[in-house]
Amino acid sequence: MGDPMPMVGRSLAIFVVSIVMMSISIVTVSLRSFVRLNILRAFGWDDALMVAALTSQAPRSIKERLCGGGSVKYSTYGPQQLLKYQLLLRFSGWPSKGLPG
């Protein structure tokens, strides 16, 4: 997994915001799933995709933040992936100042 990055300054802020937002999304998805399964008895494909997205993205997000996500030194992207990402953002119409973090 690599050496953990020290949690100070910007890294700590990114980590805390990530944890807070992930907590909010976990609570929201859990409550919606509970309502759709137990009260309405109508769990649809959109609910299944929402749960799948959360369960696949949450562990990756935690690992990336603990291994230094948000810093250039500990980036998990190689030069080719960075170029692809920036080109995708530029030509997709999304406002961007480069990579997040």
KAQUIKA-V737538 format. One record per pair of residues at least 24 apart in sequence whose ideal C-beta (glycine too) atoms are under 10 Angstrom apart, sorted by the first residue. I is the first residue (numbers start at 1). J is the second residue. D is the distance in whole Angstrom. If there is no record, write none. Layout:
i=I j=J d=D
i=I j=J d=D
//
This chain:
i=1 j=63 d=7
i=1 j=66 d=8
i=1 j=67 d=6
i=2 j=63 d=10
i=2 j=66 d=9
i=2 j=67 d=5
i=2 j=68 d=8
i=2 j=74 d=7
i=2 j=76 d=9
i=3 j=67 d=8
i=3 j=68 d=9
i=3 j=74 d=9
i=4 j=66 d=6
i=4 j=67 d=7
i=4 j=68 d=8
i=4 j=74 d=9
i=5 j=65 d=9
i=5 j=66 d=8
i=5 j=67 d=7
i=5 j=68 d=4
i=5 j=69 d=9
i=5 j=70 d=9
i=5 j=71 d=7
i=5 j=73 d=8
i=5 j=74 d=5
i=6 j=68 d=9
i=7 j=65 d=9
i=7 j=66 d=9
i=10 j=70 d=7
i=10 j=71 d=8
i=10 j=101 d=8
i=11 j=65 d=8
i=11 j=66 d=10
i=11 j=68 d=7
i=11 j=69 d=9
i=11 j=70 d=6
i=11 j=71 d=7
i=11 j=74 d=9
i=11 j=101 d=9
i=13 j=70 d=9
i=14 j=64 d=10
i=14 j=65 d=7
i=14 j=68 d=10
i=14 j=69 d=7
i=14 j=70 d=4
i=14 j=71 d=9
i=14 j=100 d=9
i=14 j=101 d=6
i=15 j=62 d=9
i=15 j=65 d=5
i=15 j=66 d=8
i=15 j=69 d=9
i=15 j=70 d=8
i=16 j=65 d=10
i=17 j=65 d=10
i=18 j=61 d=6
i=18 j=62 d=8
i=18 j=64 d=9
i=18 j=65 d=5
i=18 j=69 d=8
i=18 j=70 d=9
i=19 j=61 d=9
i=19 j=62 d=8
i=19 j=65 d=8
i=21 j=61 d=9
i=22 j=54 d=9
i=22 j=57 d=9
i=22 j=58 d=6
i=22 j=61 d=6
i=22 j=62 d=8
i=22 j=65 d=9
i=25 j=50 d=9
i=25 j=53 d=10
i=25 j=54 d=6
i=25 j=57 d=9
i=25 j=58 d=8
i=26 j=54 d=7
i=26 j=55 d=10
i=26 j=58 d=7
i=28 j=54 d=9
i=29 j=53 d=9
i=29 j=54 d=5
i=29 j=55 d=9
i=29 j=58 d=10
i=30 j=54 d=9
i=64 j=101 d=10
i=65 j=101 d=10
i=68 j=101 d=10
i=69 j=100 d=9
i=69 j=101 d=6
i=70 j=99 d=9
i=70 j=100 d=8
i=70 j=101 d=3
i=71 j=101 d=7
i=72 j=99 d=9
i=72 j=101 d=9
i=75 j=99 d=8
i=75 j=101 d=9
//
